[in-house]
Amino acid sequence: MQVTSKLRYARISPQKCRLVADVVRGQPVGNAISTLKFMPKKGADIVLKVLESAVANAEHNHGADIDELKVSLIHVDTAPTLKRFAARAKGRGARIIKRNSHITVSLSDGKKD
C-alpha cells in the first residue's frame, strides 16, 4: 500500500528543503517524526507537517498500522518563483528571486495490494 501527501507552493527554497528530506528518506515513520521534531531547520517543520498528513491519510483512509509504515519516497521539486525588485543606488533595481517548493511524501508498509 502506498499513501501520498503533497504540499504545493511552500515558501522555502528546494535546496534548503532537500537537506531535510535526505535525512528522513527510507526511515520508519516513528524515527522520521522524532528526527524532524528536533532538527533546527525551517524545512524540518514543513516536512514534518506533510509527513504527519501522510500518516493521517494512511490511518484514516486505509486503516494502516503506523508502526509498519516507512517513508518510501520523499522528494522536493521546484515550484514557480516569485520575482521581486529591490531599490539600488543611482535609480537602479536588483532582482530578488523568492524560490518555492513542491514537497511530496509517500509512505508504504512494504506489502503489495
Summary of the structure (lengths in Angstrom):
residues: 113
radius of gyration: 17.3
end to end distance: 5.9
largest distance: 65.2
contacts: 331
relative contact order: 0.29
helix: 42%
strand: 39%
